[in-house]
């Protein structure tokens, strides 16, 4: 397959085009293992993970990149995240039966797709476009053409076990190479889902671009990793008052459980924890207990 749980940039040495290819295996399975998603959502989450991996490596930042698709149908949210360490996580929200025959934009009715950059330093940025294309790849291509005015070719695929993606893009601020871009993007469009999933990166590059002067950069690993923590869960509780939380404790037999929606990790807080949370200084010990 595309090199599993790796992402690699593609260097075109004589034309103004950049590229990147990603393959996901264990990182994808870690996401699916934590929720019982219908097959169509398993595939779409694989595409979302491949897409956010591709996008994260083409944007120069330190922080977090979020890709969200929201709608008003049975499927209300698909979201994937990747940070500058190539740590991934993803989630879907849905209700009832999910029609396997519906296209991407039909599953998320009246939908929109948002790309959000949350740098560790600096301002948060978000771009939003209507979800009008039948595929996630088509929506992302439209996003870059409308918002960034950059010629972009994206291929995404997932089968519930593996996911992969290929992205090509005209280099920003370059005004030459229309013929080169037309040729390279046309070649990329001939790639089948089966080839994207099953060819390793070197074979894929030769299959598409053996007449071009190009090579692969060193790969970077892709891993599932959730950044939830007991401390962050405790901070989330502080959006409520101490009295409100004590009332909830009384109703729930002396424990408040805070679960991470991404990884299903559960964090438990008792009365001692809640009172310490609103006292000074208040801290977590090495076992994660509040003091």
VOBA-1610 file (N, C-alpha, C; in pm, whole numbers, padded with zeros to 5 digits, always signed):
BEGIN
Unk+00085-00119+00000Unk+00000+00000+00000Unk+00088+00125+00000Unk+00025+00243-00013Unk+00098+00367+00013Unk+00166+00349+00148Unk+00292+00391+00157Unk+00370+00361+00277Unk+00287+00384+00403Unk+00262+00278+00483Unk+00168+00290+00594Unk+00216+00384+00703Unk+00122+00468+00751Unk+00147+00561+00860Unk+00270+00648+00835Unk+00278+00694+00711Unk+00384+00787+00672Unk+00328+00894+00578Unk+00395+01006+00579Unk+00364+01112+00484Unk+00495+01159+00421Unk+00493+01182+00289Unk+00614+01223+00218Unk+00582+01334+00119Unk+00668+01436+00120Unk+00658+01539+00019Unk+00716+01489-00113Unk+00665+01543-00221Unk+00716+01512-00355Unk+00779+01639-00411Unk+00903+01629-00454Unk+00973+01742-00513Unk+00974+01728-00665Unk+00914+01824-00733Unk+00926+01835-00879Unk+01036+01936-00906Unk+01145+01891-00964Unk+01265+01974-00971Unk+01262+02078-01082Unk+01180+02061-01183Unk+01184+02152-01298Unk+01052+02224-01325Unk+00951+02203-01242Unk+00823+02270-01262Unk+00774+02326-01128Unk+00685+02426-01135Unk+00637+02496-01017Unk+00514+02426-00958Unk+00535+02304-00913Unk+00429+02223-00853Unk+00488+02155-00729Unk+00409+02147-00624Unk+00450+02071-00507Unk+00352+01957-00486Unk+00397+01853-00415Unk+00311+01738-00393Unk+00337+01673-00260Unk+00241+01591-00216Unk+00256+01516-00092Unk+00166+01394-00100Unk+00214+01282-00044Unk+00138+01157-00043Unk+00137+01102+00099Unk+00022+01048+00141Unk+00008+00997+00277Unk-00062+00862+00275Unk-00019+00773+00364Unk-00084+00644+00384Unk-00109+00621+00531Unk-00228+00570+00565Unk-00263+00546+00706Unk-00310+00403+00723Unk-00262+00341+00830Unk-00299+00204+00862Unk-00333+00196+01011Unk-00232+00176+01095Unk-00256+00165+01239Unk-00317+00292+01296Unk-00273+00409+01249Unk-00327+00536+01299Unk-00476+00548+01269Unk-00518+00500+01155Unk-00659+00498+01114Unk-00737+00399+01199Unk-00681+00280+01219Unk-00749+00177+01297Unk-00766+00219+01444Unk-00672+00296+01496Unk-00684+00346+01634Unk-00807+00435+01647Unk-00834+00515+01546Unk-00953+00601+01549Unk-01080+00517+01546Unk-01087+00421+01455Unk-01208+00341+01439Unk-01233+00249+01557Unk-01127+00206+01626Unk-01142+00112+01737Unk-01216+00173+01856Unk-01224+00304+01862Unk-01282+00370+01977Unk-01430+00401+01963Unk-01487+00379+01844Unk-01629+00404+01821Unk-01682+00302+01721Unk-01809+00271+01731Unk-01872+00176+01640Unk-01943+00253+01529Unk-01866+00293+01427Unk-01921+00374+01319Unk-01975+00286+01207Unk-02082+00330+01138Unk-02126+00260+01017Unk-02016+00263+00911Unk-02015+00165+00819Unk-01907+00157+00719Unk-01884+00285+00640Unk-01990+00356+00601Unk-01971+00477+00521Unk-01897+00583+00602Unk-01923+00592+00732Unk-01853+00690+00815Unk-01710+00646+00843Unk-01687+00516+00852Unk-01550+00468+00864Unk-01466+00512+00744Unk-01526+00498+00625Unk-01452+00538+00504Unk-01431+00689+00500Unk-01534+00764+00534Unk-01521+00910+00529Unk-01421+00961+00633Unk-01418+00900+00750Unk-01319+00941+00850Unk-01178+00909+00802Unk-01162+00799+00730Unk-01032+00769+00671Unk-00990+00876+00572Unk-01084+00920+00489Unk-01054+01028+00395Unk-01022+01157+00468Unk-01097+01186+00575Unk-01070+01308+00653Unk-00930+01303+00714Unk-00890+01189+00766Unk-00757+01175+00825Unk-00648+01191+00720Unk-00668+01129+00603Unk-00570+01144+00496Unk-00562+01290+00454Unk-00678+01355+00442Unk-00680+01494+00397Unk-00611+01587+00495Unk-00641+01575+00624Unk-00581+01667+00721Unk-00431+01641+00733Unk-00387+01517+00709Unk-00244+01489+00706Unk-00177+01562+00591Unk-00236+01551+00471Unk-00181+01620+00355Unk-00174+01770+00376Unk-00282+01826+00429Unk-00289+01971+00446Unk-00192+02021+00552Unk-00173+01942+00657Unk-00088+01987+00767Unk+00057+02005+00723Unk+00101+01923+00630Unk+00242+01929+00591Unk+00268+02036+00486Unk+00163+02085+00422Unk+00181+02192+00323Unk+00166+02331+00385Unk+00115+02339+00509Unk+00098+02466+00577Unk+00208+02479+00683Unk+00284+02587+00677Unk+00398+02605+00768Unk+00350+02668+00899Unk+00337+02585+01001Unk+00292+02636+01129Unk+00327+02536+01239Unk+00325+02584+01362Unk+00334+02497+01479Unk+00204+02513+01556Unk+00133+02406+01568Unk+00003+02411+01632Unk-00085+02300+01578Unk-00212+02331+01562Unk-00311+02231+01527Unk-00389+02273+01403Unk-00415+02177+01315Unk-00498+02198+01197Unk-00623+02113+01212Unk-00741+02174+01197Unk-00868+02104+01211Unk-00943+02111+01079Unk-00995+01997+01036Unk-01080+01988+00918Unk-01216+01941+00965Unk-01320+02023+00940Unk-01454+01991+00986Unk-01553+01998+00871Unk-01643+01900+00867Unk-01757+01904+00776Unk-01882+01895+00862Unk-01971+01995+00852Unk-02091+02001+00934Unk-02214+02010+00845Unk-02323+01948+00889Unk-02446+01952+00811Unk-02568+01931+00899Unk-02684+01923+00836Unk-02810+01915+00908Unk-02882+01782+00888Unk-02815+01685+00828Unk-02876+01554+00808Unk-02850+01462+00927Unk-02865+01330+00905Unk-02836+01233+01010Unk-02691+01245+01058Unk-02602+01280+00967Unk-02462+01303+01001Unk-02443+01453+01023Unk-02412+01492+01146Unk-02401+01635+01177Unk-02257+01685+01175Unk-02160+01594+01195Unk-02021+01639+01204Unk-01924+01527+01166Unk-01826+01563+01086Unk-01706+01483+01066Unk-01589+01575+01095Unk-01496+01532+01179Unk-01385+01620+01215Unk-01257+01539+01229Unk-01149+01592+01175Unk-01017+01532+01191Unk-00918+01642+01226Unk-00819+01607+01307Unk-00715+01701+01351Unk-00577+01643+01326Unk-00483+01731+01299Unk-00342+01692+01290Unk-00259+01809+01342Unk-00158+01780+01424Unk-00070+01887+01468Unk+00064+01879+01395Unk+00156+01968+01430Unk+00282+01975+01356Unk+00375+01857+01386Unk+00336+01774+01484Unk+00409+01649+01508Unk+00349+01533+01429Unk+00247+01562+01346Unk+00172+01461+01272Unk+00101+01362+01364Unk+00049+01414+01475Unk-00039+01338+01564Unk-00182+01359+01518Unk-00256+01250+01503Unk-00388+01254+01442Unk-00497+01209+01540Unk-00617+01262+01521Unk-00736+01209+01585Unk-00857+01253+01503Unk-00971+01185+01520Unk-01089+01217+01438Unk-01213+01165+01508Unk-01328+01221+01470Unk-01456+01182+01529Unk-01568+01212+01432Unk-01677+01136+01444Unk-01800+01163+01368Unk-01916+01169+01467Unk-02015+01252+01434Unk-02138+01257+01513Unk-02255+01233+01419Unk-02342+01141+01460Unk-02456+01107+01375Unk-02568+01052+01462Unk-02689+01046+01404Unk-02805+00990+01473Unk-02878+00897+01378Unk-02929+00786+01431Unk-03012+00696+01353Unk-02934+00621+01246Unk-03009+00573+01146Unk-02949+00500+01035Unk-02881+00596+00938Unk-02768+00552+00885Unk-02695+00632+00788Unk-02704+00561+00653Unk-02758+00630+00554Unk-02779+00573+00421Unk-02645+00557+00349Unk-02605+00433+00325Unk-02476+00405+00263Unk-02467+00452+00119Unk-02582+00476+00056Unk-02582+00511-00087Unk-02565+00660-00112Unk-02571+00742-00006Unk-02567+00887-00025Unk-02425+00936-00046Unk-02411+01039-00130Unk-02283+01104-00152Unk-02246+01189-00029Unk-02122+01232-00025Unk-02070+01310+00087Unk-02158+01431+00117Unk-02191+01509+00015Unk-02268+01631+00038Unk-02416+01601+00066Unk-02462+01478+00037Unk-02599+01441+00069Unk-02610+01393+00214Unk-02504+01334+00264Unk-02504+01290+00404Unk-02508+01408+00500Unk-02438+01515+00465Unk-02434+01636+00547Unk-02515+01744+00477Unk-02647+01738+00490Unk-02735+01829+00418Unk-02710+01974+00459Unk-02720+02064+00360Unk-02697+02206+00382Unk-02563+02227+00454Unk-02464+02150+00413Unk-02339+02146+00487Unk-02238+02252+00448Unk-02133+02258+00527Unk-02021+02347+00500Unk-01895+02276+00547Unk-01785+02315+00489Unk-01657+02257+00529Unk-01565+02370+00577Unk-01500+02345+00689Unk-01416+02449+00751Unk-01276+02394+00773Unk-01179+02479+00743Unk-01039+02449+00768Unk-00989+02552+00869Unk-00946+02504+00984Unk-00908+02593+01094Unk-00763+02570+01133Unk-00687+02677+01142Unk-00549+02671+01188Unk-00543+02735+01327Unk-00494+02657+01424Unk-00478+02706+01561Unk-00329+02703+01596Unk-00256+02809+01565Unk-00112+02811+01595Unk-00087+02821+01744Unk+00027+02768+01786Unk+00064+02781+01927Unk+00088+02927+01963Unk+00134+03004+01867Unk+00150+03148+01885Unk+00088+03218+01765Unk+00015+03324+01790Unk-00049+03396+01680Unk-00198+03374+01678Unk-00261+03432+01578Unk-00406+03432+01569Unk-00461+03307+01503Unk-00578+03266+01549Unk-00652+03155+01490Unk-00709+03199+01355Unk-00705+03109+01257Unk-00759+03140+01124Unk-00856+03030+01084Unk-00966+03070+01020Unk-01062+02972+00970Unk-01116+03014+00834Unk-01117+02919+00741Unk-01179+02938+00611Unk-01295+02843+00597Unk-01409+02892+00545Unk-01531+02812+00534Unk-01586+02824+00393Unk-01627+02710+00336Unk-01693+02710+00206Unk-01812+02616+00212Unk-01916+02640+00129Unk-02030+02548+00126Unk-01987+02409+00081Unk-02054+02309+00134Unk-02025+02171+00098Unk-02113+02137-00024Unk-02058+02160-00143Unk-02137+02148-00265Unk-02095+02031-00353Unk-01973+01981-00336Unk-01926+01872-00422Unk-01964+01737-00361Unk-01965+01634-00447Unk-02011+01501-00405Unk-01907+01425-00324Unk-01783+01472-00324Unk-01676+01405-00250Unk-01601+01506-00164Unk-01534+01454-00060Unk-01450+01540+00023Unk-01337+01599-00060Unk-01275+01518-00145Unk-01165+01568-00229Unk-01213+01683-00316Unk-01332+01669-00375Unk-01387+01776-00458Unk-01412+01903-00380Unk-01462+01889-00257Unk-01486+02006-00171Unk-01357+02078-00137Unk-01252+02002-00108Unk-01124+02063-00073Unk-01060+02131-00194Unk-01071+02069-00310Unk-01020+02135-00431Unk-01092+02267-00453Unk-01225+02267-00436Unk-01302+02391-00452Unk-01260+02495-00348Unk-01231+02450-00226Unk-01186+02543-00121Unk-01060+02617-00164Unk-00960+02543-00212Unk-00834+02607-00249Unk-00849+02694-00373Unk-00933+02653-00465Unk-00952+02734-00585Unk-01027+02862-00554Unk-01124+02857-00459Unk-01203+02975-00425Unk-01132+03064-00323Unk-01080+03002-00216Unk-01023+03079-00106Unk-00878+03119-00129Unk-00800+03028-00185Unk-00657+03053-00202Unk-00618+03081-00346Unk-00711+03055-00438Unk-00687+03074-00582Unk-00561+02999-00627Unk-00553+02874-00581Unk-00442+02787-00617Unk-00495+02662-00687Unk-00440+02631-00804Unk-00474+02505-00869Unk-00436+02389-00779Unk-00532+02301-00750Unk-00510+02194-00654Unk-00575+02065-00704Unk-00501+01956-00692Unk-00553+01823-00724Unk-00542+01736-00600Unk-00654+01678-00557Unk-00655+01594-00437Unk-00725+01463-00468Unk-00660+01353-00432Unk-00719+01221-00437Unk-00720+01161-00297Unk-00835+01110-00255Unk-00850+01051-00124Unk-00925+00919-00136Unk-00885+00822-00055Unk-00958+00696-00054Unk-00939+00626+00080Unk-01037+00545+00119Unk-01029+00465+00241Unk-01125+00348+00225Unk-01090+00235+00286Unk-01174+00116+00273Unk-01216+00057+00407Unk-01200+00133+00516Unk-01231+00081+00649Unk-01114+00014+00717Unk-01009-00016+00641Unk-00886-00073+00697Unk-00766+00019+00677Unk-00760+00077+00559Unk-00649+00165+00523Unk-00705+00291+00458Unk-00626+00396+00462Unk-00664+00521+00397Unk-00539+00580+00332Unk-00560+00659+00227Unk-00446+00719+00158Unk-00491+00846+00086Unk-00393+00930+00056Unk-00424+01054-00015Unk-00304+01105-00092Unk-00333+01174-00200Unk-00231+01240-00283Unk-00278+01381-00311Unk-00190+01478-00290Unk-00223+01618-00316Unk-00114+01683-00398Unk-00154+01751-00505Unk-00064+01831-00587Unk-00117+01973-00590Unk-00025+02070-00597Unk-00068+02209-00593Unk+00034+02298-00663Unk-00019+02396-00738Unk+00068+02497-00796Unk+00132+02576-00683Unk+00260+02605-00696Unk+00329+02680-00592Unk+00273+02822-00581Unk+00249+02871-00459Unk+00199+03007-00442Unk+00293+03110-00503Unk+00235+03217-00555Unk+00310+03332-00609Unk+00383+03301-00739Unk+00365+03179-00792Unk+00425+03148-00920Unk+00322+03174-01030Unk+00364+03237-01139Unk+00271+03273-01245Unk+00302+03201-01375Unk+00390+03104-01369Unk+00427+03030-01488Unk+00385+02885-01472Unk+00390+02812-01582Unk+00372+02668-01572Unk+00231+02619-01586Unk+00140+02694-01654Unk+00003+02647-01674Unk+00003+02514-01749Unk+00087+02504-01849Unk+00094+02379-01926Unk+00147+02266-01839Unk+00248+02294-01756Unk+00300+02193-01666Unk+00192+02145-01569Unk+00119+02241-01513Unk+00014+02204-01417Unk-00095+02121-01483Unk-00136+02158-01602Unk-00239+02082-01673Unk-00193+01938-01695Unk-00066+01921-01732Unk-00014+01787-01759Unk-00007+01704-01631Unk+00051+01762-01525Unk+00071+01687-01401Unk-00063+01654-01334Unk-00155+01750-01331Unk-00285+01724-01268Unk-00366+01622-01348Unk-00352+01622-01481Unk-00419+01522-01562Unk-00364+01383-01533Unk-00231+01372-01519Unk-00171+01243-01485Unk-00222+01194-01349Unk-00229+01284-01253Unk-00277+01246-01120Unk-00420+01195-01125Unk-00502+01251-01213Unk-00643+01211-01222Unk-00661+01069-01273Unk-00557+01010-01332Unk-00566+00872-01382Unk-00542+00769-01272Unk-00506+00813-01152Unk-00476+00721-01042Unk-00604+00661-00987Unk-00611+00531-00976Unk-00729+00464-00922Unk-00719+00453-00770Unk-00834+00433-00705Unk-00834+00413-00560Unk-00750+00292-00522Unk-00761+00186-00600Unk-00685+00065-00572Unk-00535+00092-00577Unk-00491+00168-00676Unk-00349+00201-00686Unk-00304+00289-00570Unk-00386+00385-00533Unk-00349+00475-00423Unk-00336+00398-00292Unk-00420+00298-00271Unk-00414+00219-00150Unk-00302+00116-00151Unk-00272+00061-00267Unk-00187-00058-00272Unk-00046-00038-00324Unk-00020+00068-00401Unk+00115+00092-00448Unk+00197+00161-00339Unk+00322+00119-00320Unk+00406+00196-00229Unk+00441+00329-00297Unk+00496+00421-00222Unk+00513+00557-00272Unk+00607+00567-00391Unk+00713+00490-00389Unk+00806+00492-00502Unk+00737+00441-00629Unk+00662+00331-00616Unk+00592+00276-00732Unk+00484+00371-00780Unk+00416+00437-00686Unk+00312+00533-00723Unk+00372+00650-00801Unk+00486+00699-00753Unk+00552+00811-00819Unk+00594+00772-00961Unk+00648+00653-00976Unk+00689+00606-01109Unk+00568+00587-01199Unk+00461+00530-01143Unk+00338+00508-01221Unk+00284+00637-01280Unk+00288+00744-01204Unk+00229+00870-01250Unk+00328+00959-01324Unk+00449+00971-01271Unk+00536+01081-01314Unk+00674+01034-01361Unk+00681+00919-01426Unk+00812+00868-01468Unk+00876+00953-01577Unk+00798+01041-01640Unk+00856+01131-01740Unk+00892+01267-01681Unk+00863+01286-01554Unk+00898+01410-01485Unk+01027+01389-01405Unk+01093+01498-01370Unk+01210+01491-01280Unk+01159+01519-01139Unk+01138+01412-01063Unk+01084+01431-00929Unk+01136+01320-00837Unk+01126+01347-00708Unk+01172+01251-00608Unk+01096+01274-00478Unk+01107+01176-00389Unk+01040+01184-00260Unk+01135+01234-00152Unk+01084+01321-00065Unk+01158+01359+00055Unk+01158+01243+00154Unk+01235+01256+00261Unk+01232+01157+00368Unk+01092+01152+00429Unk+01043+01032+00463Unk+00908+01022+00519Unk+00902+01073+00663Unk+00782+01114+00703Unk+00754+01150+00841Unk+00643+01058+00892Unk+00653+01011+01017Unk+00552+00917+01067Unk+00420+00987+01099Unk+00311+00915+01080Unk+00178+00957+01121Unk+00131+00865+01233Unk+00084+00922+01343Unk+00041+00839+01456Unk-00088+00895+01514Unk-00171+00803+01566Unk-00287+00846+01643Unk-00239+00888+01781Unk-00280+01005+01824Unk-00250+01048+01960Unk-00350+01154+02001Unk-00419+01130+02110Unk-00515+01227+02162Unk-00447+01311+02269Unk-00472+01440+02267Unk-00407+01529+02365Unk-00498+01563+02483Unk-00600+01479+02504Unk-00682+01501+02622Unk-00600+01471+02747Unk-00642+01522+02861Unk-00573+01497+02987Unk-00670+01525+03102Unk-00635+01475+03218Unk-00716+01502+03337Unk-00716+01652+03369Unk-00603+01715+03349Unk-00595+01859+03377Unk-00687+01939+03286Unk-00689+01907+03156Unk-00776+01979+03063Unk-00922+01951+03093Unk-00954+01828+03135Unk-01091+01796+03173Unk-01133+01876+03296Unk-01040+01891+03390Unk-01068+01971+03509Unk-01095+02116+03471Unk-01016+02169+03379Unk-01038+02307+03335Unk-01174+02323+03269Unk-01218+02220+03196Unk-01350+02226+03133Unk-01461+02232+03238Unk-01442+02163+03349Unk-01543+02165+03456Unk-01559+02305+03515Unk-01454+02386+03508Unk-01459+02518+03570Unk-01548+02617+03495Unk-01604+02572+03381Unk-01706+02655+03316Unk-01836+02654+03397Unk-01847+02560+03491Unk-01960+02557+03584Unk-01912+02608+03720Unk-02005+02641+03807Unk-01967+02687+03941Unk-01943+02568+04032Unk-01877+02597+04144Unk-01851+02490+04241Unk-01981+02432+04294Unk-02078+02519+04324Unk-02207+02471+04378Unk-02279+02383+04275Unk-02275+02421+04149Unk-02340+02339+04046Unk-02276+02201+04036Unk-02145+02198+04045Unk-02076+02070+04036Unk-02101+01984+04160Unk-02110+02045+04276Unk-02140+01969+04398Unk-02281+01912+04392Unk-02374+01986+04333Unk-02510+01934+04315Unk-02510+01813+04221Unk-02430+01820+04115Unk-02420+01706+04022Unk-02359+01586+04093Unk-02259+01609+04177Unk-02198+01500+04254Unk-02302+01429+04340Unk-02387+01506+04402Unk-02489+01448+04489Unk-02586+01362+04408Unk-02618+01408+04286Unk-02711+01334+04200Unk-02647+01209+04141Unk-02512+01206+04132Unk-02442+01099+04062Unk-02356+01015+04156Unk-02404+00998+04279Unk-02337+00909+04376Unk-02191+00946+04400Unk-02163+01076+04402Unk-02033+01123+04445Unk-01922+01124+04343Unk-01956+01103+04213Unk-01854+01106+04108Unk-01906+01178+03985Unk-01818+01260+03926Unk-01844+01320+03795Unk-01746+01257+03697Unk-01798+01200+03591Unk-01715+01140+03486Unk-01710+01235+03367Unk-01589+01266+03322Unk-01568+01348+03203Unk-01500+01259+03099Unk-01567+01237+02987Unk-01514+01150+02883Unk-01464+01229+02763Unk-01354+01183+02705Unk-01303+01244+02582Unk-01380+01188+02464Unk-01436+01274+02382Unk-01515+01228+02269Unk-01429+01163+02161Unk-01300+01193+02159Unk-01213+01136+02055Unk-01164+00996+02091Unk-01114+00978+02213Unk-01049+00851+02247Unk-01125+00770+02352Unk-01234+00826+02405Unk-01317+00757+02505Unk-01249+00740+02641Unk-01137+00807+02663Unk-01075+00806+02795Unk-01170+00874+02895Unk-01187+00812+03013Unk-01274+00866+03116Unk-01191+00923+03231Unk-01227+01042+03276Unk-01162+01105+03390Unk-01267+01124+03501Unk-01234+01080+03622Unk-01329+01079+03732Unk-01291+01185+03837Unk-01392+01256+03884Unk-01371+01362+03983Unk-01467+01342+04100Unk-01413+01342+04223Unk-01498+01330+04341Unk-01506+01465+04412Unk-01566+01466+04531Unk-01587+01593+04602Unk-01455+01661+04635Unk-01356+01582+04676Unk-01224+01640+04708Unk-01165+01710+04586Unk-01178+01645+04471Unk-01126+01704+04347Unk-01196+01835+04315Unk-01330+01836+04326Unk-01407+01956+04289Unk-01375+02071+04383Unk-01368+02046+04512Unk-01337+02154+04606Unk-01196+02207+04583Unk-01102+02118+04553Unk-00964+02161+04526Unk-00956+02243+04398Unk-01044+02211+04303Unk-01043+02281+04174Unk-01071+02430+04190Unk-01152+02463+04293Unk-01190+02602+04313Unk-01117+02667+04430Unk-01013+02600+04479Unk-00932+02656+04586Unk-00798+02697+04530Unk-00721+02768+04607Unk-00586+02807+04568Unk-00485+02732+04654Unk-00373+02682+04599Unk-00340+02696+04458Unk-00409+02594+04369Unk-00436+02472+04422Unk-00501+02369+04340Unk-00405+02314+04236Unk-00374+02188+04243Unk-00282+02130+04145Unk-00311+01982+04131Unk-00253+01920+04028Unk-00264+01777+04005Unk-00134+01710+04045Unk-00145+01601+04124Unk-00026+01527+04156Unk+00010+01431+04043Unk+00113+01351+04060Unk+00160+01263+03953Unk+00057+01157+03916Unk-00035+01124+04009Unk-00140+01028+03978Unk-00264+01095+03922Unk-00256+01227+03902Unk-00370+01297+03846Unk-00477+01336+03946Unk-00445+01331+04077Unk-00541+01371+04179Unk-00532+01521+04203Unk-00648+01580+04229Unk-00652+01723+04258Unk-00615+01748+04404Unk-00545+01859+04430Unk-00509+01899+04567Unk-00533+02049+04582
//
